[in-house]
């Protein structure tokens, strides 16, 4: 596996069960993984749905008193967080510090290291995770058990809308220690992170089409545009 790489994308919705019903109808997901106790501490209920090797997490507020409840009430269902797997989280944090950026937190989680970063710094809520061993993911082996690949095989791209896409591309490139693929995009281990001009944050996802006939098709799901593309070799 080539790192860094997009491994998980997170959507925020008003109601979890109705959102899951829509996602299951589109992608054929079976029941996914829930960590009810830990997520409740943060004011969420959630489920992580599995493709072959990447994951779509759908979250909803537990109650109206949480800040993310006010956010989703204002904006409706939306892209919420981009999660990139990295090889060396300590090095990411050091490169960020050199340009005046610090994570919201960086800490152990099970046998791995995780960090989250403020949208003001990176254009969306972001998470960078160092996973050991690299080929696995959180909640393994259970998270791989119900992979749905009949419609789309994996998540292979995301788009973040920001006021200055060129500058934000450079910021992400510095933190992740990669050369930009273009002025406004990064190639991350066969997944693509794009930046467009706007203020909406994380707003679109590319999925690898299981059926080549669907390549180029875009569908709207839970406030996000999903575009079927050709899968990349990793």
N, C-alpha and C positions, 0 to 999 in steps of 0.2 A: 504494500500500500504506500502511495506517495503522499506525503504530508507537506504543508497543511492541506486540508480538504474539508468541504462542507459535509457534515455528518447528520445534522438534525436541524429542522426548521420548526418554529413554534408559531401557532396562531392563537389569537385571543378572541373569544366569542362570548355573547351574552348567556347562552344556555348550552351546556356541554352535550346533553343527550341528543338534542335536535341537530347539533353540529356534527356529532359522530354519525348520525343516521345519514346525513348528506355525504359525508366523506366515505362511508362504507358503500353507499350506492354508487359513487363515482369510481372508487378504486378497488372495491371488493375486499376491504379490510375485514378480518375477523377481530374478535375481542383482543385489545392490546394490553399494555402494561400500565398499572396504576400504582402510585406510591402515595396512598391517601393520607397517611399520618404526616409525612414530611411536607407534602404540598399544602396541607391544611394550615401548617405553621406560617405559610407565606400568603394565606388567603385564597388559595386556588383549589379547584378540583380539576382533574386532568386525565388524559389517556394518551399513551404513546403508541402510534400505529407504525407498523414496520413494512418497508419495502425490502429488497434483498439485503442491502447493506447500509441503508440510510433510513431516517426516521422522521415522521411528522407528528409533532406533539400538539394536541389541541387542549387549551386551557380556558377555564371560565372562572369568574369571581365567585367566592363562597358567599359573599354578602355585599350589600351596598356600601358598607363602611370602608371598603378597601380602595386605595387610589386607582387600581386597575379597573375597578367597577365603574368609577366615574369616567375613565378613559373610554371604555367600550360602550358606555351609555352615550357618550358624545359622538363617537366615530362609527359604532357598529362593529361587526366582525372585521378583523384586520390582521395583517402580518405583525408579529410581536417581537420575535428574536431570531437571530441567525447564530448558529452554533458551529464553530469551526474546530476540528481536531488539529492539534499542533504536536510537534515532536518534543519541544522543550518549553514549558510554560514559563519557567524562570527567565529564560532568555527573552521571551515576548515581553514580560513585565519590565525587564531592564531596558529594552529598546523603547518601550512606551515612556518610561521615566525620562529618557534622554530627550524626548520632545515634549515633556510636560504633561503626560497623560498617566493616570493611575487607575487601576481597576476599582470597582465598587468593593470587590473582595476577591481574594485568591486563597484557596484553602483545599485541604484534602477532602475527597468524597469517596468513600469505600476505599478501593485500592488505587484511585486515580487522583489527579489534581484538577480543580476546576476554577474558573474565574468568570466574573461578569463585569461588563463595561457599560458606562452610561451612554444613552443615545446622543447626548450633546457632544460627546467625543467621537463617536463612530457612526452617527447617522441613524442608528437603530440600537435597541438593546442588543448586546452581543455577548456571546459566551465563547471562551477559548478553553479547551479541555485537553489535558495530557492523559492519555489512556494507556494503561498497562495491563496486558500486552496490547499493542496498537491495533491488532486485527479485531479486537472485541469492542464492546460498548457498554454503557451503563445497563445494569439489570441483566447482563448475560448470565446464563444462556437463554433465559426465558424470552428475551426481546427478539431473538431470531426465530422463535418457534412458529409464529403465525405470520410469516412474511407473505405479503400479497404482491405478486408480480405479473398477474394476468393482464392488467391494463397498463401499468407503468412499472418499470423494473427498479428505478432508483430516482432520488432527487439529484439533479445534476446542475442546478443553477439557482441563483436568487438575484433580485434587483432591489436596490435601495435608492430611493429618491432623496436628494440632498440639494441645498442651494448651490454648492460648488462641487460638482462631480469630480473634476480633475484633482482638486486638493484632497478630497476624501479618498480617492484612489491611492494617492501618494501616502496618506496616513496609514491606511490598511497595509499597503505594500511595505512600509517601514516596520510596522509591528510584526508582520508575518515573515519578513525577510525574503520577499519575492520581488522579481521584476514585473512591473505591470505588463499585461498582454497587449493593452492599448492604453490610451490616455485615460480611459474610464472603465477599465475592466481588469480583473485578475484571473489567471488560470490557477486553480487550487486543486491539484491532484486529480485532474480530469473533471472537476466541477468549476463553474464559472460564476464569479461574483461581479455584477455590473452596477454601475452608479449612473443615475440619470438626474436631470435637473428637475427639482420640485421640492416639496416639503413633506411628503407623505411617509417617509421612512421605508421600511421593508414592505414591498407591495406586489412582488411577482415571483413566481417559482417556475423553473424548468424541470420537467420530468422526462426520463428516458422512455420513449414509447415502446410498448411491447409489440404493437402492431405498426409496422412502417407506414401503413396507409394513414395513420393519424398524425404523422410528423407535420408540424406547422399549425396544427389546430390549437386554439386557445379557448379555455373554458373558465368561467368565473365560479369560484368556490370559497365561501366564507370570507368574502371581502378581498380575495387575492386572485390574480390571473395566473392560471396554470397553463403553460405552453408545452405541448408534446414535441420533443426534439429527438434527434438521434443520440443514442447513448455513447459516452466517451469510453475509450479504453484506458484502464488504470494500471 
